[in-house]
Amino acid sequence: MSPLPPLPEWPVFGMAEDVRPALRQARERGLACTLATLVGVDGGGPRPPGTQMVFAPGVVAGYFSGGCVEGDIAGHAEACLEDGTPRTLVYGEGSPWPDIRLLCGARIEIFLERVAPDDAALAELLQAEAERRPVTWVSDGYARACAPDLAPWPEAAVVQRYDPVPRLVVVGGDPTALAIAQLGAQAGFETALVRPKGPETPPPIPNVSYRRDEPAQALAALDLDPWTAVAIATHDIETDHAALAAALPSPAGYVGLLGARRRLAGRLAELRSDGMAEAAIARLHAPIGLDIGGKAPWEVAVSVIGEIVALRYARESGSTSTTSPAVAAGAPAARLSSALEAAKTLTSDES
């Protein structure tokens, strides 16, 4: 087996939060890899439990500390690849390597396991990713399994849930919509831009797919699910209405609308007149985005992606209801989370 190369001087590998692409890359190249999972944190470390890294010849992804321990972990990962023996690494208090210190003062435990390219659990994990199915990975380092709602066995060291990759659908074509789409793609969302009757040439934005059909057809084809966010930013009343009519009754986990607060009541009234259920209307986040005080395209994009991420983590932590703000006639959304309430207001007064 080829030795692991030194870690790159610029840790761009740490920008990959989801290690499944790295696992897929190693598997497609027929390489075994070391999967490292943060299984214990004491003292407020920089990364939460469940954070992972992948090491294989020519493949590295993820980070645990921002530079304090990754180089040492890489050496243990290489040893794990060679002997196949799982191991737990401890850094901080009680570590056998007192010279390796975390600047944050935390204590972390990292579990290493060797995963072969023909491992059945790995195959199921990557198949579930392709099919957008949530699964749980359970492993004791020697035996592992991957399935929906899998219960761990007593010896298990890793119990890791993998949700489908978050998706973002942006409806619109102006600079603000383009900025939202580009930032979403850079933030790790599988991103699609919908611009009805737009130009045949796709937007010059990496990793963003493009559709020119009407919102109802486009959103139906994209098969919205609970891990999909829809940001509607067209500045066109009819297109906005069509997109809302398709997105709000769908399973999409987030639906947001860019536009002036003063026009919101009229838009909601139109939805009600079409017979849309109040429960569907209550899912709308409008006006869209966190209040960061800016209205330029990139500023709005930051506010939109920030709100989507904040709500996702709030749901996962159980700190707020999974239901989006309830929208009352003639009034903006009533916030269900007091923390989000303080941060949320109108992003743009533009129509």
N, C-alpha and C positions, 0 to 999 in steps of 0.2 A: 504494500500500500504506500502511496506517495505521502511524504510527510506534509503536515499542514504548514503553509507558508506563514511568515510573520504577518501580523495584522497590519493593514495599511496605515500610513501616517495620518491620513485624514479619515476619521471614523464614519464615513458615509454609510457603512453597513449598519450603523446604529439607528439610522432613520427608518429602517424597516421594522415596524411594530408587529406585523403579521409574519410569522416565520414560515407559513405554508408555501409561499413561492420558493423559498430556499430549499425546503424539504422536497418539493417537486423537482427542482433543478438537480439536486443530488440524485434522486431516484431515476430521472431520465438519463443521467450519465452513468447509471449503474454503480453509484458510490454509496457505501455506508456512511452514516453521519453520526455525530454526537449531538443529541438534543439535550440542552441544558435548561432546566426550569428552576426559577426562583421559588422555593417552597417555604421559606421562612424569612420574616423581616421583623427586627426588633429595634426600636429607636428611630423610626421614621426615615427609612432609606429612600433613595431617589426613585426607585421603581417598586410597583406593587407586587405582591405574590401572584404567581402565574405568568410573570414576564419570562420570555424564553429567548434563547440564542441557538443557532445552528452552526456547527463546524463540520466541514468536509474539505477535501483537497480542492482549492479554488473556490470554495463557497463559505461565506460567513454572513450572518445576519443577526441583528438585534443587539441590545446592550443592557447591562445591569447597573453600572455605576458612572458611566461617562468617562472612563479611563482609569479608575483606581484598580480594578481587578481583572479586566478583560484579558490582558496579556497573560496573566497567570492561569486563568481559566482555560485559555487556548492550549497551554501545555498539558493540562490534565485532560482536556478533550482529546488530544492526540493519543495520550496513553489509553484512554477509554476505547478509542477506535482500534488500537492494537490488541488489547487483551479482552475486550468485550465486557469487562467488569464494571458494573455501575458503582458510582461513588457519590458521597455527599461532601461538598466543600463548605467550610465555614470561614467567614471573614469578619473581623471585628472581635468583640469580646469572646474569649475561649478559642480563638483560631490557633491552629498549629503554626501559622505563619504570622507572627506578631509584627513583622516588619512591613506587612502589607496592610495599610490602614485606609479605611474609608474616611474621607474628609468630613462626611456628615456625622460621623460617630456612630453609625448604625451597626447592627450585627445582622448578617444575611447568611442564609443557607441555600446552596445551589445543588440540585441533584442532576447528575450526568448519566445518560444512558446511551448505549450504542443501538442505532436503528438501521437494520439492513435494508437494502433497496427493495427486496422482495417481501418485506414484512407485511403481513395481512392487515394489521391495524393501520399502518401507513397508507396502504392502498385504499382502505375504507375512508380514512380521513380526507384524502385528496379527492375521492369520488364524491363524498358529501359536500366538499367545497364546490366542486363543479356543478352539483345539483342543488346548491343553496339549501342544504339541510343542516340544522344544528346537531352536533354530536359531542360526546364526552370521551376523552382519552384517559384511560386508567393504566398505570404501569407501576411495576415494582422493580423495573430495570432488567428483569429476565423475561417475564411474561407481560404482555400488554394487550389491551383490547380497545376497540373504538366502536361506539354504537350510541344511538339516542338514549338519553336518560340512563346511562350505565352506572350501576352502583359499584363502589370500590370494594375490594376485598381487603382483609386486615393488613396484609403486607404491602399494600399499595403506597408508593411514595408520591406519585403524581396523580392528581385528579383535575383534569384541565378541560374546560368547556370551550368549544370552538363554534362560534356563530357564523353564519354566512358573511361574506365580505360586505361591509356597508356600501350601499349604492346611493348615488345622487342623480336625480333627473332635474335639469334646469330647463324651464320653458321660457324662451326669449332669444333675442339676438343682438341686443345693444351692448355697449361696453360693460355695463353692470352685470348682465347675464354672462358675458364671456369671462369676466373676472371671477364670478361665483363658480363657474364650471372649471376654470383653470386651477383655482385654489382648492376646490374639492378634489380634483385629480391629484394634485400635489400632496394633499392630506391623506391619501390612501383610499379615497372613495372610487368605486367603479362608476365612472361619470358618463352621462349621456346628455347631449344638448338637443332640445327639440325646438326647431324654428319653422313653423308652418309656412309653406310656400317660400322658404328661404332659398339662397343660391345653391346650385348643384355642388359647388366646391365646398368641402367640409371646412370648418374653422381651423385656422393654423395653430391648434393647441394640442400638444402631445397627450395621448392616452384619453382622449374624449371622443366617444362615438357621436354620430350625428344622424338626426332624422328630420325629414322635411314634411311629414304628413301632419294632419290635423291632430290636436291634443288627444281626442278620444281614441283614435287609431294608434297613435304613438304610445300612449300610456298602456293601452291594452296589450300591445305587442311587447312592451318592456316587462309585463307581468309583475306589477308592483307587489311587494311583500313587506312584512313588518320591519325589515332591515333596509328599506328604501326610503329616502327622503326626497320630497318633491318641492322645488323652489320655483314659484311662478313669478316671472319678472318681465312681462312683455310690454307694459304700458299701453296695452290695447284691451279695452273693456270686453269685447266679444271673445277674444282669444283667452283672456283671463277667465272669463265665465266658463268657457268650454273646458279649460284645464281643471278648474275647480270642480265642475260637474263630474269629471272623470276621476279625479284624485281623491276627493273627500270620502266617497263611499267605498274606496278601495282599502286593502289592508296596509297601505303605506304607513310607516311609522311616524312620518312627519309630513305635514303639508303647510307651506308658508306662502304668503302673498305679499309682494312688494306693492306699495301704493300709499296714497294719502289717507290719513285717518278719517278726514272729513267725508270721504267717499265710501267708507267701509259699510255704513248702514245700508246704503243703496245696493251694494253688491250682495249683501246678505239677504236683503229683501227679495232680490231676483232669484236667489237660490231657493228661498222658501216658496216663492210663487211657482217654481218648477216642481215643487213637491218633495224637496230634499228633506230628509229627517233631521230633527234638531241634534241628534247624537252625532250625525256626520258633520254638521256645521260646527259643532262644538270642538271638533278636532283641528280647526283652522288656527294657525298662528299668524295673526295679522294685527298690526303691521309686522312684517318679517324682521327677524334679527335682534340681537342685543343692542342696547344703546351705548355706543362707544363714542358718540359725538360727531361722527363724520358721515359725509354723503358721497364722497368720491367713489368710483367703482371698486377699488381695492378695499376701501374702508367698509363699504356695504358688504363685500364678499367676506371679510373677516367677521363681521357681525353675524352673518347668516351661518357660516360654518361653525362659528363659536356657539350659536344657539343650538344647532343640531347636535353637536358633540356634548354640550352641557346637558341637554335633555336625555341623551342616550345614557350618560353616566348616572344621571339622577334616577332613571328607571332601573338600571342595573344595581344600584346601591339600595334601592327601596326608599330613598329620601323624599320621593314625591310620587303622585299618582302617575300611572302610565297613560292616563287620559290627558289630551292636550287641553288648552284653555277653552272654557265655555264662552261662546260668543253671544252676547245679548243684543237684541235689536237696537240699533242706534248707538251702541257703545262698544269700545274695544274689548278684547278678550280679558276675562277675569282669570288671574293667575292662580294656579293650584299650589305652586311652591313659593313660599315667602322669599326664599333666597333668589329665585328667578325673577320674582316680582320687582325686586330692587334694581335688577339689571336690565329689565325689559321695557322698552318704550318704542316710539316711532323712530324708524331709521331714516326715512325719507318722506318729505312732504310733496314729492313730485308725483304727478299722476302717471 
